[in-house]
Amino acid sequence: MKCPGQDMKYWKDDAIFNADCPKCGTSIEFYKDDTTRKCSNCDYRFVNPKMDFGCASYCQFAEQCMGTLPEEFMGSREDLLKDKVAVEMKRYFKTDFKSIRQATNAARHAENIGKLEGGNLAVILCAAYLHGTGLEGTRSILQKVGASEPMVLEICGLLESQANLPQDASLQAKIVHDALTIQQFQDDLKANRVEVEAAQQLIDQKLSTETAKAITAALME
């Protein structure tokens, strides 16, 4: 069966469009399923700016379906895995909506902190999503979505370090720790289990990044 997104009989009027070459500005015609096109003026090859490579982040037949994937996409393939991990996390927890909410909130904080502090967002977000699944569940989910073994080992290592975070922990480990701490703080705040003094102590002693401290301070207002 041919992928409907690549089958021309399902195409609409905008399936063929023009895009300016990023090097010389020449207008180049693209079909929606072109991964790349070479500029007729300067010979620069560039990626289809409207193509959605999301399914190729986990599909085992990606290269057969789409041809040789452009180098620009391959560099971001790991980053796209985080969306698949989010789906698998929800399947893992099934109707445990509390755990799903906690994982989603932790990932949101991890993304906000990671964008300002740095680090590999794909690794940070996957660790935050999978914290509650345990190491066995984490490894199973990551392997299911096609994560590379180095990525699996890095994420599992981040999660193992959370129970007793060392002083010399990596930035990524600190970001995950801060995101999980803020998520727990939010739950405690909602349930009136935390006083202002304790919250200030949290900011001063338990959080490692300035971004996380600012987020927590804002939650207290």
C-alpha positions in Angstrom: 0.0 0.0 0.0 1.3 3.4 -0.9 1.5 6.1 1.7 -1.6 8.4 1.1 0.6 11.4 1.7 2.9 10.4 -1.2 0.1 9.3 -3.5 -0.6 12.0 -6.2 -4.3 11.2 -6.4 -4.8 12.6 -2.9 -2.9 15.8 -3.7 -4.5 19.2 -3.6 -3.8 22.4 -5.5 -0.9 23.4 -3.2 0.9 20.1 -3.9 3.2 21.9 -6.4 4.7 25.2 -5.3 7.7 27.5 -5.7 10.4 28.1 -3.0 13.2 30.6 -3.2 16.7 29.2 -3.2 18.3 30.2 0.2 21.6 30.9 -1.6 20.8 33.0 -4.6 17.0 33.6 -4.3 16.0 32.0 -7.6 12.4 30.6 -7.5 12.5 26.8 -7.7 9.5 24.5 -8.4 8.8 21.8 -5.8 6.5 18.8 -5.8 5.2 18.1 -2.2 7.0 14.8 -2.1 10.4 16.1 -3.3 12.9 15.8 -0.4 15.3 18.2 -2.0 15.7 20.2 -5.3 18.8 21.6 -6.9 18.7 25.3 -7.9 18.8 25.7 -11.6 20.8 29.0 -11.2 23.6 28.2 -8.7 23.3 24.4 -8.3 22.7 24.6 -4.6 20.7 21.7 -3.3 18.2 22.5 -0.5 15.5 20.8 1.5 11.8 21.0 0.7 10.7 23.7 3.1 7.1 22.4 3.3 7.8 18.7 3.7 6.8 17.0 6.9 9.4 14.4 7.9 7.7 13.5 11.2 6.7 9.9 10.3 10.2 9.2 9.1 11.6 9.7 12.6 10.3 6.2 13.6 9.2 4.4 10.4 11.5 1.5 9.5 10.6 2.0 5.8 11.4 5.7 5.7 14.2 5.5 3.2 12.4 3.2 0.9 9.3 5.5 1.0 11.1 8.8 0.7 14.4 8.0 -1.0 17.7 9.1 0.5 16.8 11.4 3.3 18.6 14.8 3.2 21.5 15.3 5.6 19.6 18.3 7.2 16.8 15.9 8.3 19.1 13.1 9.5 20.6 15.6 12.0 17.2 16.3 13.6 15.8 12.8 13.5 16.6 12.1 17.2 14.8 15.3 18.1 11.6 14.1 16.4 11.6 10.9 18.5 10.4 12.9 21.5 6.9 13.2 20.0 6.7 9.4 19.5 8.0 9.0 23.1 5.2 11.2 24.4 2.6 9.0 22.6 4.2 5.8 23.9 4.3 7.2 27.5 0.5 7.7 27.4 0.0 4.2 26.1 2.2 2.9 28.9 0.2 4.6 31.6 -3.1 3.8 29.9 -5.8 5.3 32.3 -3.4 6.5 34.9 -4.1 10.1 34.1 -2.3 11.5 37.1 1.0 10.0 35.9 0.4 11.2 32.3 -0.3 14.7 33.6 2.9 14.7 35.8 5.0 13.4 32.9 3.6 16.0 30.5 4.1 18.8 33.0 7.7 17.7 33.7 8.5 17.6 30.0 7.0 21.1 29.5 9.2 22.5 32.3 12.2 20.6 30.9 11.7 22.1 27.5 11.3 25.6 28.9 14.5 25.2 31.0 16.5 23.5 28.2 15.7 26.2 25.6 17.3 28.8 27.8 20.0 26.8 29.6 21.2 24.6 26.6 21.6 20.9 26.3 20.1 18.2 24.0 16.4 18.9 24.1 15.5 15.5 22.6 17.4 13.7 25.4 16.1 16.0 28.1 12.4 15.8 27.0 12.5 12.0 26.6 14.0 11.6 30.1 11.3 13.9 31.6 8.5 12.0 29.8 9.8 8.6 30.9 10.8 9.3 34.4 7.8 7.5 35.9 8.1 4.4 33.7 11.2 3.0 35.4 14.4 2.0 33.7 13.0 -1.2 32.2 10.0 0.7 30.8 12.2 3.5 29.6 14.5 1.2 27.7 11.5 -0.7 26.2 9.8 2.5 25.0 13.0 4.0 23.5 13.8 0.8 21.7 10.2 0.6 20.4 10.5 4.1 18.8 13.8 3.4 17.3 16.2 5.4 19.5 19.8 4.7 19.0 21.6 2.7 21.7 23.8 5.7 22.7 20.7 7.7 23.2 19.0 5.0 25.2 22.1 4.7 27.4 22.3 8.5 27.9 18.6 8.8 28.9 18.8 5.8 31.2 21.9 7.3 32.8 20.1 10.6 33.3 17.2 8.9 35.1 19.5 6.8 37.3 21.3 9.9 38.5 18.1 11.6 39.7 17.8 9.7 43.0 21.0 11.1 44.2 22.1 13.9 41.9 25.9 14.5 42.3 27.4 18.0 42.6 29.2 17.5 39.3 26.2 16.3 37.4 25.9 17.2 33.7 23.8 20.2 32.7 21.2 17.8 31.2 20.9 15.9 34.4 20.4 19.1 36.3 17.7 20.3 33.9 15.8 17.0 34.2 16.1 17.2 38.0 14.9 20.8 38.1 11.9 20.0 35.8 10.9 17.0 38.0 11.3 19.1 41.1 9.1 21.9 39.8 6.5 19.4 38.7 6.4 18.0 42.3 6.4 21.5 43.7 3.3 22.3 41.6 1.5 19.2 43.0 2.4 20.2 46.5 1.3 23.8 46.0 -2.0 22.7 44.6 -2.6 20.4 47.5 -1.5 23.1 50.1 1.3 20.8 51.2 4.0 23.5 51.0 4.6 26.8 52.9 6.2 29.9 51.4 9.3 29.4 53.6 9.7 25.8 52.3 9.2 27.0 48.7 12.0 29.6 49.1 14.2 26.8 50.5 13.4 24.8 47.4 14.6 27.6 45.2 17.7 28.2 47.2 18.8 24.6 47.8 17.3 22.2 45.4 17.2 23.9 42.0 20.4 24.1 39.9 19.5 26.4 37.0 18.5 30.0 37.1 15.7 29.4 34.7 14.1 26.8 37.0 14.5 29.2 39.9 12.7 31.9 37.9 9.9 29.5 37.0 9.4 28.5 40.6 9.4 32.0 41.8 6.7 32.9 39.3 4.5 30.0 40.5 4.6 31.4 44.0 3.2 34.7 43.0 
